[in-house]
Amino acid sequence: MDMETTVMELIIYSGESRSCAMEALQAARKKEWQQAEALLVQSTQAGKRAHQIQTELIGADEGCGKIPVNLIMVHAQDHLMNSLLCREMAEEIIYLHKEIDSLRQSR
């Protein structure tokens, strides 16, 4: 396992997941519901890939400190956690946008 490449992939996929979630929010604001849903799916897919990489790193470490923890590793983990939270919050906010839109239309 090339550690530098693996950590960079973790950052890249996490960033992609976060970016798609944020784009989904922007689409929802414009009431582009299908686009918002498609972007959430893309966010989920990128997030799953990032999570797979994290799982591989945990497996390689075997709980024994075999993987060195350095600033870039911490940075990658930070990106992953932020992307997961962003994705979850985006889903909830989009749901609220839909609810508000539905209430406005029923008036």
Gaussian input, Z-matrix of N, CA and C with variables (Angstrom, degrees):
# hf/3-21g

backbone

0 1
 N
 C     1     B1
 C     2     B2     1     A1
 N     3     B3     2     A2     1     D1
 C     4     B4     3     A3     2     D2
 C     5     B5     4     A4     3     D3
 N     6     B6     5     A5     4     D4
 C     7     B7     6     A6     5     D5
 C     8     B8     7     A7     6     D6
 N     9     B9     8     A8     7     D7
 C    10    B10     9     A9     8     D8
 C    11    B11    10    A10     9     D9
 N    12    B12    11    A11    10    D10
 C    13    B13    12    A12    11    D11
 C    14    B14    13    A13    12    D12
 N    15    B15    14    A14    13    D13
 C    16    B16    15    A15    14    D14
 C    17    B17    16    A16    15    D15
 N    18    B18    17    A17    16    D16
 C    19    B19    18    A18    17    D17
 C    20    B20    19    A19    18    D18
 N    21    B21    20    A20    19    D19
 C    22    B22    21    A21    20    D20
 C    23    B23    22    A22    21    D21
 N    24    B24    23    A23    22    D22
 C    25    B25    24    A24    23    D23
 C    26    B26    25    A25    24    D24
 N    27    B27    26    A26    25    D25
 C    28    B28    27    A27    26    D26
 C    29    B29    28    A28    27    D27
 N    30    B30    29    A29    28    D28
 C    31    B31    30    A30    29    D29
 C    32    B32    31    A31    30    D30
 N    33    B33    32    A32    31    D31
 C    34    B34    33    A33    32    D32
 C    35    B35    34    A34    33    D33
 N    36    B36    35    A35    34    D34
 C    37    B37    36    A36    35    D35
 C    38    B38    37    A37    36    D36
 N    39    B39    38    A38    37    D37
 C    40    B40    39    A39    38    D38
 C    41    B41    40    A40    39    D39
 N    42    B42    41    A41    40    D40
 C    43    B43    42    A42    41    D41
 C    44    B44    43    A43    42    D42
 N    45    B45    44    A44    43    D43
 C    46    B46    45    A45    44    D44
 C    47    B47    46    A46    45    D45
 N    48    B48    47    A47    46    D46
 C    49    B49    48    A48    47    D47
 C    50    B50    49    A49    48    D48
 N    51    B51    50    A50    49    D49
 C    52    B52    51    A51    50    D50
 C    53    B53    52    A52    51    D51
 N    54    B54    53    A53    52    D52
 C    55    B55    54    A54    53    D53
 C    56    B56    55    A55    54    D54
 N    57    B57    56    A56    55    D55
 C    58    B58    57    A57    56    D56
 C    59    B59    58    A58    57    D57
 N    60    B60    59    A59    58    D58
 C    61    B61    60    A60    59    D59
 C    62    B62    61    A61    60    D60
 N    63    B63    62    A62    61    D61
 C    64    B64    63    A63    62    D62
 C    65    B65    64    A64    63    D63
 N    66    B66    65    A65    64    D64
 C    67    B67    66    A66    65    D65
 C    68    B68    67    A67    66    D66
 N    69    B69    68    A68    67    D67
 C    70    B70    69    A69    68    D68
 C    71    B71    70    A70    69    D69
 N    72    B72    71    A71    70    D70
 C    73    B73    72    A72    71    D71
 C    74    B74    73    A73    72    D72
 N    75    B75    74    A74    73    D73
 C    76    B76    75    A75    74    D74
 C    77    B77    76    A76    75    D75
 N    78    B78    77    A77    76    D76
 C    79    B79    78    A78    77    D77
 C    80    B80    79    A79    78    D78
 N    81    B81    80    A80    79    D79
 C    82    B82    81    A81    80    D80
 C    83    B83    82    A82    81    D81
 N    84    B84    83    A83    82    D82
 C    85    B85    84    A84    83    D83
 C    86    B86    85    A85    84    D84
 N    87    B87    86    A86    85    D85
 C    88    B88    87    A87    86    D86
 C    89    B89    88    A88    87    D87
 N    90    B90    89    A89    88    D88
 C    91    B91    90    A90    89    D89
 C    92    B92    91    A91    90    D90
 N    93    B93    92    A92    91    D91
 C    94    B94    93    A93    92    D92
 C    95    B95    94    A94    93    D93
 N    96    B96    95    A95    94    D94
 C    97    B97    96    A96    95    D95
 C    98    B98    97    A97    96    D96
 N    99    B99    98    A98    97    D97
 C   100   B100    99    A99    98    D98
 C   101   B101   100   A100    99    D99
 N   102   B102   101   A101   100   D100
 C   103   B103   102   A102   101   D101
 C   104   B104   103   A103   102   D102
 N   105   B105   104   A104   103   D103
 C   106   B106   105   A105   104   D104
 C   107   B107   106   A106   105   D105
 N   108   B108   107   A107   106   D106
 C   109   B109   108   A108   107   D107
 C   110   B110   109   A109   108   D108
 N   111   B111   110   A110   109   D109
 C   112   B112   111   A111   110   D110
 C   113   B113   112   A112   111   D111
 N   114   B114   113   A113   112   D112
 C   115   B115   114   A114   113   D113
 C   116   B116   115   A115   114   D114
 N   117   B117   116   A116   115   D115
 C   118   B118   117   A117   116   D116
 C   119   B119   118   A118   117   D117
 N   120   B120   119   A119   118   D118
 C   121   B121   120   A120   119   D119
 C   122   B122   121   A121   120   D120
 N   123   B123   122   A122   121   D121
 C   124   B124   123   A123   122   D122
 C   125   B125   124   A124   123   D123
 N   126   B126   125   A125   124   D124
 C   127   B127   126   A126   125   D125
 C   128   B128   127   A127   126   D126
 N   129   B129   128   A128   127   D127
 C   130   B130   129   A129   128   D128
 C   131   B131   130   A130   129   D129
 N   132   B132   131   A131   130   D130
 C   133   B133   132   A132   131   D131
 C   134   B134   133   A133   132   D132
 N   135   B135   134   A134   133   D133
 C   136   B136   135   A135   134   D134
 C   137   B137   136   A136   135   D135
 N   138   B138   137   A137   136   D136
 C   139   B139   138   A138   137   D137
 C   140   B140   139   A139   138   D138
 N   141   B141   140   A140   139   D139
 C   142   B142   141   A141   140   D140
 C   143   B143   142   A142   141   D141
 N   144   B144   143   A143   142   D142
 C   145   B145   144   A144   143   D143
 C   146   B146   145   A145   144   D144
 N   147   B147   146   A146   145   D145
 C   148   B148   147   A147   146   D146
 C   149   B149   148   A148   147   D147
 N   150   B150   149   A149   148   D148
 C   151   B151   150   A150   149   D149
 C   152   B152   151   A151   150   D150
 N   153   B153   152   A152   151   D151
 C   154   B154   153   A153   152   D152
 C   155   B155   154   A154   153   D153
 N   156   B156   155   A155   154   D154
 C   157   B157   156   A156   155   D155
 C   158   B158   157   A157   156   D156
 N   159   B159   158   A158   157   D157
 C   160   B160   159   A159   158   D158
 C   161   B161   160   A160   159   D159
 N   162   B162   161   A161   160   D160
 C   163   B163   162   A162   161   D161
 C   164   B164   163   A163   162   D162
 N   165   B165   164   A164   163   D163
 C   166   B166   165   A165   164   D164
 C   167   B167   166   A166   165   D165
 N   168   B168   167   A167   166   D166
 C   169   B169   168   A168   167   D167
 C   170   B170   169   A169   168   D168
 N   171   B171   170   A170   169   D169
 C   172   B172   171   A171   170   D170
 C   173   B173   172   A172   171   D171
 N   174   B174   173   A173   172   D172
 C   175   B175   174   A174   173   D173
 C   176   B176   175   A175   174   D174
 N   177   B177   176   A176   175   D175
 C   178   B178   177   A177   176   D176
 C   179   B179   178   A178   177   D177
 N   180   B180   179   A179   178   D178
 C   181   B181   180   A180   179   D179
 C   182   B182   181   A181   180   D180
 N   183   B183   182   A182   181   D181
 C   184   B184   183   A183   182   D182
 C   185   B185   184   A184   183   D183
 N   186   B186   185   A185   184   D184
 C   187   B187   186   A186   185   D185
 C   188   B188   187   A187   186   D186
 N   189   B189   188   A188   187   D187
 C   190   B190   189   A189   188   D188
 C   191   B191   190   A190   189   D189
 N   192   B192   191   A191   190   D190
 C   193   B193   192   A192   191   D191
 C   194   B194   193   A193   192   D192
 N   195   B195   194   A194   193   D193
 C   196   B196   195   A195   194   D194
 C   197   B197   196   A196   195   D195
 N   198   B198   197   A197   196   D196
 C   199   B199   198   A198   197   D197
 C   200   B200   199   A199   198   D198
 N   201   B201   200   A200   199   D199
 C   202   B202   201   A201   200   D200
 C   203   B203   202   A202   201   D201
 N   204   B204   203   A203   202   D202
 C   205   B205   204   A204   203   D203
 C   206   B206   205   A205   204   D204
 N   207   B207   206   A206   205   D205
 C   208   B208   207   A207   206   D206
 C   209   B209   208   A208   207   D207
 N   210   B210   209   A209   208   D208
 C   211   B211   210   A210   209   D209
 C   212   B212   211   A211   210   D210
 N   213   B213   212   A212   211   D211
 C   214   B214   213   A213   212   D212
 C   215   B215   214   A214   213   D213
 N   216   B216   215   A215   214   D214
 C   217   B217   216   A216   215   D215
 C   218   B218   217   A217   216   D216
 N   219   B219   218   A218   217   D217
 C   220   B220   219   A219   218   D218
 C   221   B221   220   A220   219   D219
 N   222   B222   221   A221   220   D220
 C   223   B223   222   A222   221   D221
 C   224   B224   223   A223   222   D222
 N   225   B225   224   A224   223   D223
 C   226   B226   225   A225   224   D224
 C   227   B227   226   A226   225   D225
 N   228   B228   227   A227   226   D226
 C   229   B229   228   A228   227   D227
 C   230   B230   229   A229   228   D228
 N   231   B231   230   A230   229   D229
 C   232   B232   231   A231   230   D230
 C   233   B233   232   A232   231   D231
 N   234   B234   233   A233   232   D232
 C   235   B235   234   A234   233   D233
 C   236   B236   235   A235   234   D234
 N   237   B237   236   A236   235   D235
 C   238   B238   237   A237   236   D236
 C   239   B239   238   A238   237   D237
 N   240   B240   239   A239   238   D238
 C   241   B241   240   A240   239   D239
 C   242   B242   241   A241   240   D240
 N   243   B243   242   A242   241   D241
 C   244   B244   243   A243   242   D242
 C   245   B245   244   A244   243   D243
 N   246   B246   245   A245   244   D244
 C   247   B247   246   A246   245   D245
 C   248   B248   247   A247   246   D246
 N   249   B249   248   A248   247   D247
 C   250   B250   249   A249   248   D248
 C   251   B251   250   A250   249   D249
 N   252   B252   251   A251   250   D250
 C   253   B253   252   A252   251   D251
 C   254   B254   253   A253   252   D252
 N   255   B255   254   A254   253   D253
 C   256   B256   255   A255   254   D254
 C   257   B257   256   A256   255   D255
 N   258   B258   257   A257   256   D256
 C   259   B259   258   A258   257   D257
 C   260   B260   259   A259   258   D258
 N   261   B261   260   A260   259   D259
 C   262   B262   261   A261   260   D260
 C   263   B263   262   A262   261   D261
 N   264   B264   263   A263   262   D262
 C   265   B265   264   A264   263   D263
 C   266   B266   265   A265   264   D264
 N   267   B267   266   A266   265   D265
 C   268   B268   267   A267   266   D266
 C   269   B269   268   A268   267   D267
 N   270   B270   269   A269   268   D268
 C   271   B271   270   A270   269   D269
 C   272   B272   271   A271   270   D270
 N   273   B273   272   A272   271   D271
 C   274   B274   273   A273   272   D272
 C   275   B275   274   A274   273   D273
 N   276   B276   275   A275   274   D274
 C   277   B277   276   A276   275   D275
 C   278   B278   277   A277   276   D276
 N   279   B279   278   A278   277   D277
 C   280   B280   279   A279   278   D278
 C   281   B281   280   A280   279   D279
 N   282   B282   281   A281   280   D280
 C   283   B283   282   A282   281   D281
 C   284   B284   283   A283   282   D282
 N   285   B285   284   A284   283   D283
 C   286   B286   285   A285   284   D284
 C   287   B287   286   A286   285   D285
 N   288   B288   287   A287   286   D286
 C   289   B289   288   A288   287   D287
 C   290   B290   289   A289   288   D288
 N   291   B291   290   A290   289   D289
 C   292   B292   291   A291   290   D290
 C   293   B293   292   A292   291   D291
 N   294   B294   293   A293   292   D292
 C   295   B295   294   A294   293   D293
 C   296   B296   295   A295   294   D294
 N   297   B297   296   A296   295   D295
 C   298   B298   297   A297   296   D296
 C   299   B299   298   A298   297   D297
 N   300   B300   299   A299   298   D298
 C   301   B301   300   A300   299   D299
 C   302   B302   301   A301   300   D300
 N   303   B303   302   A302   301   D301
 C   304   B304   303   A303   302   D302
 C   305   B305   304   A304   303   D303
 N   306   B306   305   A305   304   D304
 C   307   B307   306   A306   305   D305
 C   308   B308   307   A307   306   D306
 N   309   B309   308   A308   307   D307
 C   310   B310   309   A309   308   D308
 C   311   B311   310   A310   309   D309
 N   312   B312   311   A311   310   D310
 C   313   B313   312   A312   311   D311
 C   314   B314   313   A313   312   D312
 N   315   B315   314   A314   313   D313
 C   316   B316   315   A315   314   D314
 C   317   B317   316   A316   315   D315
 N   318   B318   317   A317   316   D316
 C   319   B319   318   A318   317   D317
 C   320   B320   319   A319   318   D318

   B1=1.4570
   B2=1.5305
   B3=1.3287
   B4=1.4598
   B5=1.5261
   B6=1.3132
   B7=1.4626
   B8=1.5242
   B9=1.3147
   B10=1.4638
   B11=1.5316
   B12=1.3269
   B13=1.4588
   B14=1.5183
   B15=1.3081
   B16=1.4618
   B17=1.5210
   B18=1.3131
   B19=1.4678
   B20=1.5282
   B21=1.3202
   B22=1.4607
   B23=1.5314
   B24=1.3259
   B25=1.4704
   B26=1.5284
   B27=1.3133
   B28=1.4628
   B29=1.5311
   B30=1.3149
   B31=1.4624
   B32=1.5311
   B33=1.3183
   B34=1.4705
   B35=1.5299
   B36=1.3265
   B37=1.4637
   B38=1.5259
   B39=1.3104
   B40=1.4671
   B41=1.5238
   B42=1.3192
   B43=1.4568
   B44=1.5182
   B45=1.3213
   B46=1.4624
   B47=1.5238
   B48=1.3122
   B49=1.4570
   B50=1.5209
   B51=1.3027
   B52=1.4658
   B53=1.5216
   B54=1.3140
   B55=1.4674
   B56=1.5238
   B57=1.3174
   B58=1.4669
   B59=1.5270
   B60=1.3207
   B61=1.4626
   B62=1.5235
   B63=1.3249
   B64=1.4514
   B65=1.5253
   B66=1.3160
   B67=1.4672
   B68=1.5285
   B69=1.3177
   B70=1.4646
   B71=1.5221
   B72=1.3113
   B73=1.4663
   B74=1.5225
   B75=1.3169
   B76=1.4635
   B77=1.5285
   B78=1.3190
   B79=1.4647
   B80=1.5282
   B81=1.3157
   B82=1.4649
   B83=1.5217
   B84=1.3033
   B85=1.4571
   B86=1.5296
   B87=1.3375
   B88=1.4703
   B89=1.5354
   B90=1.3276
   B91=1.4671
   B92=1.5262
   B93=1.3011
   B94=1.4694
   B95=1.5247
   B96=1.3275
   B97=1.4609
   B98=1.5236
   B99=1.3226
   B100=1.4715
   B101=1.5254
   B102=1.3161
   B103=1.4693
   B104=1.5235
   B105=1.3244
   B106=1.4687
   B107=1.5251
   B108=1.3316
   B109=1.4667
   B110=1.5283
   B111=1.3326
   B112=1.4705
   B113=1.5218
   B114=1.3214
   B115=1.4676
   B116=1.5301
   B117=1.3279
   B118=1.4664
   B119=1.5243
   B120=1.3350
   B121=1.4680
   B122=1.5313
   B123=1.3192
   B124=1.4709
   B125=1.5276
   B126=1.3311
   B127=1.4652
   B128=1.5249
   B129=1.3207
   B130=1.4654
   B131=1.5266
   B132=1.3281
   B133=1.4666
   B134=1.5303
   B135=1.3244
   B136=1.4682
   B137=1.5295
   B138=1.3274
   B139=1.4643
   B140=1.5212
   B141=1.3283
   B142=1.4722
   B143=1.5232
   B144=1.3285
   B145=1.4689
   B146=1.5341
   B147=1.3199
   B148=1.4710
   B149=1.5250
   B150=1.3222
   B151=1.4589
   B152=1.5255
   B153=1.3468
   B154=1.4718
   B155=1.5294
   B156=1.3151
   B157=1.4635
   B158=1.5200
   B159=1.3163
   B160=1.4611
   B161=1.5289
   B162=1.3229
   B163=1.4631
   B164=1.5256
   B165=1.3281
   B166=1.4744
   B167=1.5282
   B168=1.3174
   B169=1.4704
   B170=1.5259
   B171=1.3186
   B172=1.4664
   B173=1.5248
   B174=1.3294
   B175=1.4622
   B176=1.5162
   B177=1.3246
   B178=1.4648
   B179=1.5244
   B180=1.3133
   B181=1.4717
   B182=1.5197
   B183=1.3244
   B184=1.4712
   B185=1.5282
   B186=1.3299
   B187=1.4631
   B188=1.5128
   B189=1.3274
   B190=1.4668
   B191=1.5246
   B192=1.3012
   B193=1.4558
   B194=1.5156
   B195=1.3498
   B196=1.4617
   B197=1.5258
   B198=1.3358
   B199=1.4626
   B200=1.5266
   B201=1.3318
   B202=1.4717
   B203=1.5267
   B204=1.3102
   B205=1.4550
   B206=1.5231
   B207=1.3343
   B208=1.4543
   B209=1.5215
   B210=1.3071
   B211=1.4520
   B212=1.5353
   B213=1.3219
   B214=1.4638
   B215=1.5318
   B216=1.3231
   B217=1.4705
   B218=1.5343
   B219=1.3133
   B220=1.4575
   B221=1.5307
   B222=1.3100
   B223=1.4595
   B224=1.5348
   B225=1.3109
   B226=1.4644
   B227=1.5244
   B228=1.3111
   B229=1.4612
   B230=1.5267
   B231=1.3288
   B232=1.4542
   B233=1.5283
   B234=1.3228
   B235=1.4651
   B236=1.5301
   B237=1.3092
   B238=1.4579
   B239=1.5280
   B240=1.3055
   B241=1.4591
   B242=1.5251
   B243=1.3279
   B244=1.4644
   B245=1.5291
   B246=1.3147
   B247=1.4703
   B248=1.5229
   B249=1.3231
   B250=1.4653
   B251=1.5283
   B252=1.3140
   B253=1.4520
   B254=1.5288
   B255=1.3142
   B256=1.4581
   B257=1.5215
   B258=1.2920
   B259=1.4719
   B260=1.5207
   B261=1.3209
   B262=1.4575
   B263=1.5258
   B264=1.3203
   B265=1.4557
   B266=1.5316
   B267=1.3211
   B268=1.4644
   B269=1.5230
   B270=1.3112
   B271=1.4610
   B272=1.5286
   B273=1.3083
   B274=1.4573
   B275=1.5313
   B276=1.3143
   B277=1.4674
   B278=1.5258
   B279=1.3111
   B280=1.4632
   B281=1.5316
   B282=1.3063
   B283=1.4555
   B284=1.5330
   B285=1.3159
   B286=1.4633
   B287=1.5246
   B288=1.3210
   B289=1.4717
   B290=1.5266
   B291=1.3258
   B292=1.4631
   B293=1.5339
   B294=1.3070
   B295=1.4633
   B296=1.5247
   B297=1.3109
   B298=1.4586
   B299=1.5109
   B300=1.3150
   B301=1.4632
   B302=1.5325
   B303=1.3143
   B304=1.4547
   B305=1.5272
   B306=1.3193
   B307=1.4703
   B308=1.5359
   B309=1.2934
   B310=1.4694
   B311=1.5243
   B312=1.3190
   B313=1.4770
   B314=1.5248
   B315=1.3178
   B316=1.4758
   B317=1.5259
   B318=1.3027
   B319=1.4740
   B320=1.4794
   A1=108.20
   A2=115.81
   A3=121.54
   A4=106.94
   A5=116.52
   A6=121.47
   A7=112.75
   A8=117.50
   A9=120.24
   A10=110.64
   A11=116.72
   A12=121.12
   A13=111.04
   A14=116.94
   A15=121.79
   A16=111.24
   A17=116.53
   A18=120.44
   A19=110.44
   A20=117.41
   A21=120.38
   A22=110.39
   A23=117.74
   A24=120.65
   A25=110.40
   A26=116.73
   A27=120.90
   A28=109.91
   A29=116.74
   A30=121.20
   A31=110.61
   A32=116.57
   A33=121.02
   A34=111.28
   A35=117.76
   A36=120.15
   A37=111.54
   A38=116.79
   A39=119.59
   A40=110.31
   A41=116.55
   A42=120.72
   A43=111.95
   A44=116.29
   A45=120.31
   A46=110.60
   A47=116.23
   A48=120.52
   A49=110.59
   A50=117.13
   A51=121.69
   A52=110.59
   A53=117.54
   A54=121.26
   A55=111.46
   A56=116.87
   A57=120.30
   A58=110.96
   A59=117.09
   A60=120.46
   A61=110.75
   A62=116.90
   A63=120.63
   A64=111.41
   A65=117.03
   A66=120.72
   A67=110.54
   A68=116.65
   A69=120.65
   A70=110.59
   A71=116.70
   A72=120.12
   A73=111.24
   A74=116.34
   A75=120.31
   A76=110.63
   A77=116.92
   A78=120.55
   A79=110.36
   A80=116.54
   A81=120.28
   A82=111.09
   A83=117.24
   A84=120.60
   A85=110.88
   A86=116.20
   A87=121.94
   A88=111.81
   A89=116.18
   A90=123.58
   A91=112.25
   A92=116.24
   A93=122.67
   A94=107.18
   A95=115.11
   A96=121.74
   A97=113.24
   A98=117.89
   A99=119.84
   A100=110.76
   A101=116.67
   A102=120.43
   A103=110.12
   A104=116.31
   A105=120.35
   A106=110.67
   A107=116.33
   A108=120.15
   A109=111.61
   A110=116.65
   A111=120.18
   A112=110.66
   A113=116.43
   A114=119.97
   A115=111.40
   A116=117.10
   A117=119.44
   A118=110.94
   A119=116.52
   A120=120.20
   A121=109.43
   A122=117.43
   A123=120.79
   A124=110.72
   A125=115.97
   A126=120.54
   A127=110.63
   A128=115.92
   A129=120.87
   A130=111.50
   A131=116.24
   A132=120.23
   A133=111.16
   A134=116.92
   A135=120.16
   A136=109.97
   A137=116.20
   A138=120.31
   A139=112.41
   A140=116.10
   A141=119.53
   A142=111.04
   A143=116.35
   A144=119.56
   A145=109.94
   A146=116.41
   A147=119.88
   A148=110.18
   A149=116.39
   A150=120.03
   A151=111.31
   A152=116.81
   A153=120.01
   A154=110.67
   A155=116.33
   A156=120.13
   A157=109.57
   A158=116.95
   A159=120.03
   A160=110.15
   A161=116.56
   A162=121.08
   A163=111.02
   A164=116.67
   A165=120.69
   A166=110.58
   A167=116.77
   A168=120.40
   A169=110.94
   A170=116.08
   A171=119.74
   A172=109.85
   A173=116.86
   A174=120.57
   A175=112.36
   A176=116.70
   A177=120.59
   A178=111.25
   A179=116.19
   A180=120.23
   A181=111.58
   A182=116.23
   A183=123.30
   A184=113.13
   A185=116.32
   A186=119.88
   A187=114.06
   A188=116.43
   A189=120.64
   A190=113.16
   A191=118.09
   A192=120.12
   A193=113.35
   A194=117.52
   A195=120.78
   A196=111.72
   A197=116.85
   A198=121.52
   A199=107.63
   A200=116.88
   A201=118.58
   A202=111.06
   A203=115.52
   A204=120.73
   A205=107.20
   A206=114.53
   A207=119.68
   A208=108.32
   A209=116.92
   A210=120.97
   A211=111.93
   A212=118.17
   A213=120.21
   A214=111.06
   A215=116.77
   A216=120.38
   A217=109.86
   A218=116.86
   A219=120.84
   A220=109.64
   A221=116.65
   A222=122.50
   A223=110.48
   A224=116.98
   A225=121.71
   A226=110.64
   A227=117.08
   A228=121.09
   A229=110.51
   A230=116.14
   A231=121.34
   A232=110.04
   A233=116.76
   A234=121.13
   A235=110.69
   A236=116.80
   A237=120.68
   A238=110.90
   A239=117.19
   A240=120.44
   A241=110.96
   A242=117.41
   A243=120.24
   A244=111.21
   A245=116.74
   A246=119.32
   A247=111.13
   A248=117.32
   A249=120.31
   A250=110.87
   A251=116.52
   A252=120.73
   A253=110.70
   A254=116.92
   A255=121.34
   A256=110.50
   A257=117.41
   A258=122.14
   A259=110.74
   A260=116.84
   A261=120.80
   A262=111.45
   A263=116.37
   A264=120.50
   A265=110.96
   A266=117.33
   A267=120.98
   A268=110.08
   A269=116.88
   A270=120.29
   A271=110.63
   A272=117.24
   A273=121.28
   A274=111.75
   A275=116.92
   A276=120.59
   A277=110.48
   A278=117.23
   A279=120.50
   A280=109.98
   A281=116.40
   A282=120.44
   A283=109.83
   A284=116.77
   A285=120.47
   A286=111.73
   A287=116.99
   A288=120.38
   A289=110.01
   A290=116.73
   A291=120.95
   A292=110.99
   A293=116.37
   A294=120.64
   A295=110.70
   A296=116.90
   A297=121.07
   A298=110.79
   A299=116.63
   A300=121.12
   A301=110.73
   A302=116.51
   A303=121.43
   A304=110.92
   A305=117.13
   A306=121.08
   A307=110.65
   A308=116.81
   A309=120.66
   A310=111.23
   A311=115.69
   A312=119.34
   A313=111.89
   A314=117.02
   A315=119.66
   A316=112.31
   A317=117.55
   A318=119.87
   A319=111.83
   D1=121.31
   D2=175.06
   D3=-80.63
   D4=105.10
   D5=-171.77
   D6=-61.36
   D7=-42.15
   D8=-177.96
   D9=-62.70
   D10=-45.40
   D11=178.96
   D12=-64.59
   D13=-42.59
   D14=-179.41
   D15=-61.76
   D16=-45.57
   D17=-179.74
   D18=-66.33
   D19=-39.34
   D20=178.46
   D21=-65.73
   D22=-37.53
   D23=176.36
   D24=-63.60
   D25=-38.82
   D26=177.44
   D27=-60.70
   D28=-44.34
   D29=178.49
   D30=-65.00
   D31=-44.64
   D32=-177.46
   D33=-63.16
   D34=-50.32
   D35=-178.94
   D36=-66.29
   D37=-36.74
   D38=176.49
   D39=-64.27
   D40=-43.48
   D41=178.64
   D42=-63.49
   D43=-39.50
   D44=177.50
   D45=-63.25
   D46=-41.69
   D47=179.30
   D48=-61.79
   D49=-46.36
   D50=179.65
   D51=-63.89
   D52=-45.34
   D53=-179.06
   D54=-60.65
   D55=-43.54
   D56=178.97
   D57=-64.20
   D58=-38.94
   D59=178.31
   D60=-63.55
   D61=-41.68
   D62=179.01
   D63=-67.84
   D64=-38.60
   D65=175.87
   D66=-64.72
   D67=-36.06
   D68=177.30
   D69=-62.44
   D70=-39.37
   D71=176.85
   D72=-63.32
   D73=-41.51
   D74=178.71
   D75=-64.13
   D76=-40.06
   D77=177.85
   D78=-64.51
   D79=-41.09
   D80=179.59
   D81=-63.62
   D82=-38.30
   D83=178.09
   D84=-59.49
   D85=-31.95
   D86=178.91
   D87=-89.29
   D88=3.56
   D89=-178.11
   D90=64.23
   D91=31.10
   D92=175.61
   D93=-94.33
   D94=74.79
   D95=-170.12
   D96=-63.08
   D97=-42.48
   D98=-179.70
   D99=-65.03
   D100=-40.73
   D101=178.03
   D102=-64.28
   D103=-41.94
   D104=178.84
   D105=-60.59
   D106=-44.74
   D107=179.70
   D108=-65.04
   D109=-41.36
   D110=178.84
   D111=-62.60
   D112=-39.48
   D113=179.44
   D114=-69.32
   D115=-34.50
   D116=175.02
   D117=-64.66
   D118=-37.70
   D119=176.95
   D120=-63.72
   D121=-44.66
   D122=177.96
   D123=-61.74
   D124=-40.86
   D125=178.01
   D126=-60.99
   D127=-43.71
   D128=179.33
   D129=-62.84
   D130=-44.03
   D131=-179.53
   D132=-62.16
   D133=-45.65
   D134=178.94
   D135=-65.13
   D136=-38.97
   D137=178.30
   D138=-63.61
   D139=-38.62
   D140=177.47
   D141=-64.34
   D142=-40.69
   D143=178.90
   D144=-64.37
   D145=-42.42
   D146=177.87
   D147=-62.30
   D148=-41.51
   D149=179.84
   D150=-65.38
   D151=-36.63
   D152=176.34
   D153=-61.39
   D154=-41.16
   D155=179.21
   D156=-64.61
   D157=-43.14
   D158=178.48
   D159=-60.61
   D160=-41.91
   D161=179.26
   D162=-62.97
   D163=-40.47
   D164=176.48
   D165=-61.41
   D166=-41.86
   D167=179.22
   D168=-64.67
   D169=-42.47
   D170=178.62
   D171=-63.40
   D172=-42.37
   D173=177.96
   D174=-62.67
   D175=-40.99
   D176=179.82
   D177=-67.43
   D178=-31.05
   D179=-179.62
   D180=-73.56
   D181=-31.35
   D182=179.96
   D183=55.39
   D184=25.46
   D185=178.98
   D186=66.16
   D187=16.42
   D188=-174.84
   D189=-115.00
   D190=6.60
   D191=-178.93
   D192=75.71
   D193=25.92
   D194=179.78
   D195=-72.30
   D196=-26.74
   D197=178.60
   D198=-95.05
   D199=122.20
   D200=179.71
   D201=-68.82
   D202=133.37
   D203=177.00
   D204=-94.23
   D205=114.89
   D206=178.76
   D207=-128.77
   D208=-177.92
   D209=-175.43
   D210=-61.41
   D211=-39.26
   D212=-178.77
   D213=-68.43
   D214=-34.42
   D215=176.72
   D216=-66.11
   D217=-43.33
   D218=177.89
   D219=-63.26
   D220=-41.74
   D221=178.19
   D222=-60.22
   D223=-42.93
   D224=179.53
   D225=-63.93
   D226=-43.85
   D227=178.82
   D228=-63.49
   D229=-38.27
   D230=178.07
   D231=-62.48
   D232=-44.12
   D233=177.21
   D234=-60.06
   D235=-43.70
   D236=-179.02
   D237=-62.38
   D238=-49.22
   D239=-178.00
   D240=-63.61
   D241=-40.36
   D242=177.92
   D243=-64.41
   D244=-40.16
   D245=-179.15
   D246=-67.03
   D247=-38.33
   D248=178.39
   D249=-64.58
   D250=-44.56
   D251=178.56
   D252=-65.35
   D253=-43.36
   D254=-179.87
   D255=-60.24
   D256=-43.44
   D257=-179.97
   D258=-61.70
   D259=-46.26
   D260=-179.13
   D261=-64.65
   D262=-43.49
   D263=179.84
   D264=-67.26
   D265=-38.67
   D266=178.80
   D267=-60.23
   D268=-43.01
   D269=179.65
   D270=-60.06
   D271=-44.33
   D272=-179.87
   D273=-67.06
   D274=-41.58
   D275=-179.32
   D276=-67.51
   D277=-38.94
   D278=177.36
   D279=-63.89
   D280=-40.40
   D281=176.12
   D282=-58.28
   D283=-44.39
   D284=179.18
   D285=-64.79
   D286=-40.61
   D287=175.84
   D288=-57.27
   D289=-44.10
   D290=179.86
   D291=-64.01
   D292=-42.85
   D293=179.79
   D294=-62.21
   D295=-45.79
   D296=178.73
   D297=-61.75
   D298=-44.38
   D299=179.24
   D300=-61.71
   D301=-42.22
   D302=179.20
   D303=-63.25
   D304=-42.35
   D305=178.87
   D306=-64.72
   D307=-40.66
   D308=178.61
   D309=-64.12
   D310=-38.38
   D311=-178.60
   D312=-72.36
   D313=-26.66
   D314=-176.69
   D315=-83.12
   D316=-4.16
   D317=179.50
   D318=-72.12

